[in-house]
Amino acid sequence: MKPLILHIEQIKDKTFFREFEENARTFPIIAGMIKNRECEFLEPLKIGVKAFKIRELYEVEGNFLTRIRLACSRCLKDFDTPLASDFALTYTREVPGLMDVLNAEEIELRLEEIGLLYFRGEEINLQQGIQEQVVMAFPLQPLCAEDCKGLCPKCGSDLNQKDCGCEREPSANKFAVLKNLKLEKT
């Protein structure tokens, strides 16, 4: 059996459970992130899914867990952190030629816009859907610690190690002039 593939006959009349363990490089976008040194995966992805059928839709609920190494966005030091998330994906059969027959104006919402994923034949390939969930789970601003002080903007010293002694000017925030503004109540 191929990895990350669910066979329709396994899901037809019952709930189907499956666990996978996949190397992160199995996923093309994640492999690109690793190649560009945006992250490092320290463990394979452990993925658990539950699949069931609701009329013509196939629901796949699951979760994944791994450990990754990222660079802190404040101090630039590498740190290790777990990466985990629960997800729910909905698959439907692709209707051959449907999009060719309809004009773009006749289609208010395409299936991708309402969160449905297509599949053809008798197999559902989970690779794209799970890859998207893994990428969305990455922190927008990775921090080694919530109280990370970052680097000195003048000398570049790591302020978590020690205070460098540089004079710090207030930020050039455009709204700083409003700091002392007093408004009268009417």
N, C-alpha and C positions, 0 to 999 in steps of 0.2 A: 504494500500500500504506500502511495506517495505521501510525503509529509504535507501537512496543512491542506489536505483534501478531505472533504466530507462527501460520501456517496449518498445519493438521494434515497436508495433503498434502505439505508440504515435509519433514516429519519421518518419514513412514510407514516407510520402509525404509532410511533412511540418517541419518547424523549431519548436522545442519544448523548452520551458523555464521552469525552475524549481528552487525553492529555498529550501535549507535544513538548519536546525540548528541542529548540532550534538555535543554531548559531546565528548571531545577529547579521552576519554577512549574507545570509540567505535572502535578506530583504534588500533590493537594489538601492533604495534611497538611504537606508541606514548604512549600507556598505560604503556609499559615497561620503557620508558624514564621518565614518571611521577613517577613510582614506584621506579626507581633508583635515584630519586630526581635531575635529570638533568634539569628539568624545571617544572613549574607549570602553568596550564592553568587557567586564571582568568575568562574567558568567554567561552561559547560554540563557536564552529566554525560556522560562518555564511558563507554558500556556495551558490553561484548562478551559474547555468549552462545553457548553450544553446547547444542543440544537433540537428544535422542534418545529413542526409544521402548523401553520394557521392558515387555513384555506390554501391559497396559492403562494403564500409567503413562507419563507424559511427564516426563523429567528435563531440567531446565534448569540448567546450570552456567554461571557467568559471573563477571564482576567489573565494578566501576565505579571511576572516578577523577574527581575534581574538586578545586577549591580553594575553601575557604570562609574567611570572616572571622568570628571569635567574640570574645567578651569574656572576658578572663582571669578565672577565678573568685577569684583572690587580689588582683590589683591593678586589675581592671576595665578595663584598656587593651585595645583591639582588637588582634588579631594574626591573621595569615594562616597557614593550614596546609592541607596536603593532606588529603583525605578519600577513603579507598579501602578496598575490601573485596572479598574473594571470596565467592561465595554459591552455594548449591545449593537449588533449589526443585523440588518434585515436584507435578505436576498430574494430576488424574484427572477423568474426565467425571462430571458431577453426574447422579445417577440420579433422574429426575423422580418425585416423590411418595414416595420411599423413606422420608424422615423423617416424612411424614404417616402412613404405614402402621404404623410401629414406635412403641411407647411409649418414653418416656424411660428407663424402667427396663430395657428390653430392649437398650439401646445402652450397652455398656460404655465404648467410646471412640468419640467422633465423629471424623470425618476431620480437622477442624481441630485436634483435640487431638493427633493423631499427625503433624502437619506437612504434611498434604496440602491442596492448593488446588484448588478446583473450577473447571471451565470448562464451557460449553455450546456446542453447535454445532460448527463446524469451525475455530474460532479460539481461541487462548489469549492472553488479555490479560495481559501481564506487569506492568502498571502497579502494581497493589496489592502484588505480591510484591517487586518491586524497591524500591518506596517504603519498605516495611518494613525492607529490608536497609540502605537509606541512613540511615534514622532510627536504627537500632540501631548504626550505625558511629560516631555522634557520641560524642565523649568525655564521660564522666559529669562529670568535673571538668576543664574546659578550662584549660590553663595556657600562658602565653606562653613560659615556660621552666621546666624542672624545678626550678631553684633560685630561682624567683620568691619574693621576700620578702613581697609583699602590701602592705597598707595598715596604718598604725599604728592600733590600736583606739582610741587617745585623740584624736589630732589629725587623723587621716585622711591623713597624708603618705604618699607613695609611697616605701616603704623601699628600693626598687631604685635610686632616685635618690640618696638620702642618708639617713643616720640623723637622725631628727628631734630626738633628745635626750630624748624623753619616758621617764619611768620605766615599766618594764614589770613588771606584777605577774604572778606565776605564774598559770597558767590555773586557772579555777574547776572543774577536773576533779574529779568526785566520787571518783575513785580516787587522787587525789594523796596522801591520808592514808596510803595503803598503800606509798608510795614508800620509806619507811625501815623498813618492817616486816621483822623478822628471824624466820625460822621455824627451829625446832629440828628436826634430823633425828632420826627415830625408828628 
